[in-house]
Amino acid sequence: MKTLFWFRRDRRLQDNEALIAAAKQSTELYPFYVFPGDLDFLTPLRQASLIESVRSLQHAIPSGMDTSIGKAPEEITKFVTENKIETVFATRAYDTEGMAEQVEVANRLKEMSIPLVLVGSYYAIEPGTVRKDDGTPLRVYTPFYKRWLVNGWGNPLKLDVSNVPWRATGKGALPTLSGTTPFPVKASEEYALETWKRFKSRALSNYHEDRNKTDLSGTSNLSHALAHGEIHPRTLLAELGDSPGEEVFRKELAWREFYADVLFHNPNTLTDYYEPRFSKMRYDSAKDSKAFAAWQAGKTGYPIVDAAMRQLVQSGWMHNRSRMIVASFLVKDLHIEWQHGARFFEQHLTDFDPASNSHGWQWTAGCGTDASPYYRIFNPILQGVRFDPQGDYVRRWVPELRHIEDTSVHEPWKLIDGYTQGYPERIVDHDAERAESLLRLEEIKAKS
Ligand SMILES: Cc1cc2nc3c(=O)[nH]c(=O)nc-3n(C[C@H](O)[C@H](O)[C@H](O)COP(=O)(O)OP(=O)(O)OC[C@H]3O[C@@H](n4cnc5c(N)ncnc54)[C@H](O)[C@@H]3O)c2cc1C
């Protein structure tokens, strides 16, 4: 059978369930990737990370891979017609836009009597599988995690790449970058496996202790690879034992699976409030907001917030602890709706993942799946002192504070020379904004 394999966020050859299913049924297999036509919204770093991921896949496939730029339904139907394809295979997406896209592709192909065969997922366990005894979805992470563990997952799947009847027509459109990147971006299946190997030997054994420290490289940095599908979580899970570091790492992978499950059951929460009453809260406008601009530029006057935002803009990645701190600051100190922050993250994060991003934001904003009985408001000074104890993280990303040698870098207003190198003063008073945030919470509580 003449088959098209539509690569999506599963850009790898090994442990790819859908690709293996396609290879089994094909006499000729055409790999294909469609770049979205509207990449300009993304930063050059994010564009480069996507292009590099596709380019490396093209090189890894013996025949090469056709690519095009546009909308998947049009580009796929065009390719199918031109090359007399009989079946299209792809990995099934479970996120809001991915699901809408595959429905549209399936409908267009149906008109041509061509099946779209969707297999597997980007997860160890397909979203929608883990449920309560009564069949309803789980709304809280810990019970989800317990059931997810009991459910279990399959072993990694191997493909003999040289035995696949690869074909390509040689059409390889790649988008051009809208700007330059500060460093060459690496993204490939090979690089993902190397990153995993490096993390296992250097940091996994201390992961449970180091993962929250912003000043250390204590985490895996595999989020890009997982978001791009250059590695499948099955591959990682299969190699994890039961040491404290391994156990906590498995729990973090499960957060990704949990958020995918939550988004699958509530596709509107990509941009809507998971807890709808929070849409009634009083928020400040992000439009023309000087505070929002200062947050984006890393110039709020709160060192840990500014270090984190500059890390995001300059490197395309941000530490998990920092993501929580800046998200809390935007929503609870600046009173700006989480969607504005999530959109800024989407523009910059090379590991952007719709479920983890929208629900990471909502968890921190207090309108998501957080099971905590109280309204969490991060204190940016205490967070800085706790998770960047020597101040190395701040000094790395905020040059105006490099002359301050110790932990007092988190409170430059207490120092005689705190502002001598041009660091901005605080744009808001945290204690006052904390009180304001709680007041606004009381208002919606009174309404509901
Ligand atoms: C506001 C906010 C936005 C976020 N947006 C994204 C996003 O767009 N894409 C993304 O991949 N992650 C997102 N996260 C989750 C988390 O910050 C990143 O996955 C993590 O920082 C990636 O670094 P790492 O690979 O070194 O993580 P590690 O600590 O090594 O964790 C291993 C893997 O587990 C998963 N993981 C870890 N923590 C979380 C978490 N809290 N939620 C979901 N998955 C997790 C990731 O896939 C990660 O690669 C967000 C978190 C917050 C608070």
The ligand as an ORCA input file, in Angstrom:
! r2SCAN-3c Opt
* xyz 0 1
  C       3.336     28.659     34.101
  C       3.955     27.364     33.592
  C       4.034     27.114     32.228
  C       4.603     25.931     31.751
  N       4.643     25.713     30.389
  C       5.185     24.561     29.925
  C       5.240     24.301     28.524
  O       4.775     25.086     27.679
  N       5.844     23.143     28.117
  C       6.342     22.227     29.008
  O       6.869     21.186     28.588
  N       6.256     22.428     30.325
  C       5.708     23.561     30.821
  N       5.671     23.780     32.172
  C       6.132     22.714     33.083
  C       7.622     22.762     33.494
  O       7.974     24.037     33.900
  C       8.568     22.307     32.383
  O       8.125     21.100     31.828
  C       9.992     22.090     32.920
  O      10.472     23.275     33.496
  C      10.883     21.657     31.784
  O      12.208     21.523     32.181
  P      12.910     20.087     32.256
  O      12.676     19.331     31.003
  O      14.322     20.299     32.669
  O      12.053     19.429     33.416
  P      12.343     18.186     34.376
  O      12.250     18.681     35.761
  O      13.554     17.464     33.978
  O      11.062     17.264     34.155
  C      11.018     16.221     33.187
  C       9.818     16.386     32.297
  O       8.628     16.252     33.062
  C       7.631     17.136     32.561
  N       7.297     18.108     33.606
  C       8.065     18.499     34.645
  N       7.392     19.375     35.419
  C       6.186     19.543     34.858
  C       5.036     20.321     35.187
  N       4.979     21.090     36.283
  N       3.976     20.276     34.360
  C       3.979     19.488     33.260
  N       5.027     18.729     32.892
  C       6.118     18.748     33.682
  C       8.243     17.864     31.363
  O       7.888     17.186     30.196
  C       9.739     17.754     31.650
  O      10.521     17.819     30.486
  C       5.088     24.974     32.674
  C       5.003     25.224     34.055
  C       4.451     26.410     34.500
  C       4.384     26.653     35.987
*
